[in-house]
Amino acid sequence: MEKTVITVVGKDGVGIIAKVCNYLASNNVNILDISQTITGGFFNMMMVVDPAGSSKDIALLSSELKQIGEEIGVVIQAQNERIFDIMHRI
């Protein structure tokens, strides 16, 4: 299973988690782990997801998530977990 790490960072506001989770659910992306905090009015969320059930590839999912982030005023990035594995080996 190829996992994807999604990060969401920005000014806190209503509906951030809902927008991201609704998008993932509508694209058959399974959320495996989720963590979120709000510090000083800033929202930070990290998710580990399994996109295997989606008909979209990671590039398209990432692009659409980025667009959702722009619409709601946060930065959303989706990256294959291998990137994080490789960074921690260096």
N, C-alpha and C positions, 0 to 999 in steps of 0.2 A: 504494500500500500504506500503510495506516494502522498505524504502529508504536505499541507501548505500552511504557512504561518501568516496570519493577517494581523496587522497593527493599525490601530485607529488612534490618532492624537489630535487634540485641538481644544478649543474653548468648549466648556460643558454646555449642553442644551438638551431640551426635551426631545426624546425619540431617536437618539443616536443608535442605541443598541437595537431598537425595534427595526429601524431602516436596514441596518446591516444584516440582522438575523432573518428578516423577511426576504431580503434578496437571496441570501444563501439557501433558505428553505425552498424558495420558488425555483431554484436551479439545482435542487437535489444534492446540495453540498452538506455533508454531515459535520456538525460541530463536535469535536472530540474533547476539547478543553477550552475554557474561557476564563479570563481574569481581567478585572477592570478596577480602576481606582480614579478618584477625583481628588486632586491636590491643588489647593489655591485657585479653584475655579477652572482648572484644566483637566480634561478628560483623557484617560489613557486606557486602551483596551488591547489585549493580545489574545488571539484565538489560534488554536491548532485545529485544522479542519481536514476532512477527507473529501476531495472533489471527485472521486472515482465515479460516483453516480451521476455526475453532470454531463450533459452533452457538449458543454463548452470547454475549451482548453484553458489552461491557466492564464495565458496571455489575455484572452478575452474576459475572463472573470476579473483579472486584475484591472484591466482597462475600465470595465463597467463599475467596479468598486471605487476606483479613483474618481470617476464621474459622480457617483453618489456622494463621495466625500466633498467634492467641490460644491455640490448643491446644498449640503448641510453645514458647510464651513469647517470641515475637519480634513486631515490628511489620512488617506487609507492606502496601505501598501499590502500586496499579497505576493509572497515569495515562496518558492519551493523550500522545504525544510533542509534540503541538502546544502543550501547556501550557508545556513547557520552551523551545520555540522562541520563544514570545511573551515569556516572562520574560527571555530573553537579548536581546531587541530593545529592551527598556525602558531 
